[in-house]
């Protein structure tokens, strides 16, 4: 059964668009090369603001671990990470499984 990783990054006030522009220009293609296409990307509009929520699908925990190991071995990704640090205030991560009736499986 597939698992989904939900990553929520809280971005410093006033920097959300700058973070998204940087990620789109330099990080997204690398992420997708190793993790596959994202399931979804969201930005919060109500409740806790300045959050980016991204969802990635994996076939299993092992699949996730292997893909992320390859990502973190990539020189391009390692060069990109320090560029994001000034933007990110907090990071949260969850692994969720779809309910049996979920359209995402």
TIKEDO-17810 format. One record per atom (N, C-alpha, C): residue in three letters; y negated, z, x. Coordinates in steps of 0.1 Angstrom, whole numbers, plus 2048, in hexadecimal, padded with zeros to 3 digits. Atoms other than C-alpha are relative to their C-alpha. Example, Ala and Ser with C-alpha at 12.3 -4.5 7.8 and 13.67 -1.06 7.14 Angstrom:
# residues 2
ALA80C800809;ALA82D84E87B;ALA7F4800809;SER80B8007F7;SER80B847889;SER7F58087F8;
END
This chain:
# residues 105
UNK80C800808;UNK800800800;UNK7F4800809;UNK80D8017F9;UNK7DD7F780C;UNK7F980D800;UNK8097F5800;UNK7C4811816;UNK7F27FA802;UNK80E8057FF;UNK79E80E815;UNK7F880B807;UNK8097F77F8;UNK78681E82D;UNK7F27FE7FA;UNK80E7FF805;UNK76482881E;UNK7F880780B;UNK8097FB7F6;UNK74A82D839;UNK7F28017F9;UNK80D7FE805;UNK72983C82E;UNK7F780480B;UNK80A7FC7F6;UNK70C83C846;UNK7F38037FA;UNK80D7FD805;UNK6EC84E83E;UNK7F67FC80B;UNK8098067F7;UNK6D083B84F;UNK7F3808800;UNK80D7F8800;UNK6AF84C85A;UNK7F67F97F7;UNK80A80580A;UNK693848841;UNK7F77F5807;UNK80980B7FB;UNK680827845;UNK8077F6809;UNK7F98097F6;UNK69B81785B;UNK80B7F87FA;UNK7F4806807;UNK6B480A841;UNK8007F1803;UNK80080F7FF;UNK6A97E5842;UNK8027FC80F;UNK7FF8037F2;UNK6A67E6868;UNK80F801804;UNK7F27FE7FD;UNK6CA7F486A;UNK8087F47FB;UNK7F980B806;UNK6D77D9852;UNK7FE7F3808;UNK80380C7F8;UNK6C57BE866;UNK80880080D;UNK7F97FF7F3;UNK6D47CA887;UNK80F7FE7FE;UNK7F1801802;UNK6F77CE879;UNK8037F17FC;UNK7FD80E804;UNK6F67AB868;UNK7FF7F780C;UNK8028097F4;UNK6E979A888;UNK80A80280B;UNK7F87FE7F4;UNK6FF7AB8A2;UNK80D8077FD;UNK7F37F9801;UNK71B7C0893;UNK80A7FB7F6;UNK7F880480B;UNK7287B0873;UNK80B7F7805;UNK7F68097FB;UNK73A793884;UNK80B806808;UNK7F77F97F8;UNK74A7A989D;UNK80A8097F8;UNK7F87F8809;UNK7567C2883;UNK80A7F77F8;UNK7F7808807;UNK7657A686E;UNK80A7F9808;UNK7F68067F7;UNK77679688C;UNK80C809802;UNK7F67F67FD;UNK78A7B6891;UNK8068077F3;UNK7FC7F880B;UNK78B7C786F;UNK8037F77F4;UNK7FF80980C;UNK78C7A8858;UNK7F38017F8;UNK80C7FF808;UNK7737A283D;UNK7FF80D7F8;UNK8027F3807;UNK7637C182D;UNK8037FD7F1;UNK7FE80080E;UNK76C7C9809;UNK7F38007F9;UNK80D7FF806;UNK7497D3801;UNK7F6807809;UNK80B7F97FA;UNK7277DE80E;UNK7F68047F6;UNK80A7FB80A;UNK70F7F37FA;UNK7F5807807;UNK80B7F77FC;UNK6ED8047FE;UNK7FD8087F4;UNK8037F780B;UNK6E58227E9;UNK7F27FE7FB;UNK80D801806;UNK6C98207D0;UNK7FD80C7F8;UNK8027F4808;UNK6CD8407BC;UNK80980B806;UNK7F97F57F9;UNK6D88627C8;UNK7FC80280E;UNK8047FF7F2;UNK6DA8677ED;UNK7FC7F2805;UNK80580D7FC;UNK6C584B7FB;UNK8027FD80F;UNK7FF8047F2;UNK6C583781B;UNK80F800805;UNK7F28007FC;UNK6EB83481B;UNK8057F17FF;UNK7F980D800;UNK700816824;UNK80F8047FF;UNK7F27FE802;UNK724816817;UNK8077F3802;UNK7F880C7FD;UNK73D7FE825;UNK80F8037FD;UNK7F27FE803;UNK7617FA81A;UNK8087F5807;UNK7F78087F9;UNK77D7EB82F;UNK80E8027FB;UNK7F2800805;UNK7A17E3824;UNK8097FF80C;UNK7F68017F6;UNK7BF7E983A;UNK80E8017F9;UNK7F3800805;UNK7E47E4834;UNK80680E801;UNK7FA7F27FD;UNK7EC808841;UNK7F7807809;UNK8077F87F6;UNK7DF824856;UNK8027FA80E;UNK7FD8057F3;UNK7F0814874;UNK7F87F3802;UNK80880C800;UNK7DF7F286C;UNK7F2804804;UNK80D7FC7FD;UNK7BE80486C;UNK7FE80480E;UNK8017FB7F3;UNK7C481688C;UNK8017F480B;UNK7FF80B7F7;UNK7CF7F689E;UNK7F37F7800;UNK80C809800;UNK7B17E1892;UNK7F4807806;UNK80C7F87FA;UNK7987FD89B;UNK80280180F;UNK7FE8007F2;UNK7A88008BD;UNK7FB7F3807;UNK80580D7FB;UNK7A27DB8C3;UNK7F17FF800;UNK80E800802;UNK77F7DE8B6;UNK7F980880B;UNK8067F77F6;UNK7777FB8CE;UNK8037FC80E;UNK7FD8067F3;UNK7857E78EB;UNK7F77F4803;UNK80880C7FF;UNK76D7CB8E5;UNK7F2803807;UNK80D7FD7F9;UNK74F7CA8FE;UNK7F47FD7F7;UNK80B802809;UNK7387BB8E3;UNK7FE80B7F6;UNK8027F5809;UNK73F7D78CB;UNK7FB80D808;UNK8047F57F8;UNK73B7F18E6;UNK7F17FF804;UNK80E8027FD;UNK7197E28EF;UNK7F78027F3;UNK8077FF80D;UNK70F7E28CA;UNK7FE80E7FC;UNK8017F3805;UNK7168068C2;UNK7F4808804;UNK80C7F87FC;UNK6FA8168D7;UNK7F37FC7F9;UNK80C805807;UNK6E18008C5;UNK7FE8067F2;UNK8007FA80D;UNK6EA8118A4;UNK7FC80F7FF;UNK8017F2800;UNK6E78358AE;UNK7F38067FB;UNK80D7FB804;UNK6C28398A8;UNK7FE7FF7F1;UNK80280280E;UNK6C682D884;UNK80880A7F8;UNK7F77F9808;UNK6E3843879;UNK7FE80F801;UNK8027F2801;UNK6DD86686D;UNK80D8087FE;UNK7F37FA803;UNK70086E860;UNK80A7F57FD;UNK7F5809803;UNK72285D85D;UNK80B8087F9;UNK7F47FB807;UNK73E864844;UNK80A7F67FF;UNK7F580A801;UNK760854842;UNK80A8067F7;UNK7F57FC809;UNK77B855828;UNK80A7F5800;UNK7F580A802;UNK79C844824;UNK8058037F2;UNK7FB7FE80E;UNK7A683E800;UNK80A7F57FD;UNK7F6809805;UNK7C382E7EE;UNK7FD7FC7F2;UNK80380480E;UNK7C08197CF;UNK8098067F6;UNK7F77FC80B;UNK7CD8267AE;UNK8097F47FC;UNK7F680B802;UNK7EB8127A2;UNK7FA7F57F7;UNK80580A809;UNK7D5800788;UNK7F37FA806;UNK80C8057FA;UNK7B87F97A0;UNK8017F1802;UNK7FF80E7FD;UNK7AF7D47A3;UNK8007FD810;UNK7FF8007F1;UNK7AC7DB7C9;UNK80D806804;UNK7F37FB7FB;UNK7CF7DE7D8;UNK8037FD80E;
END
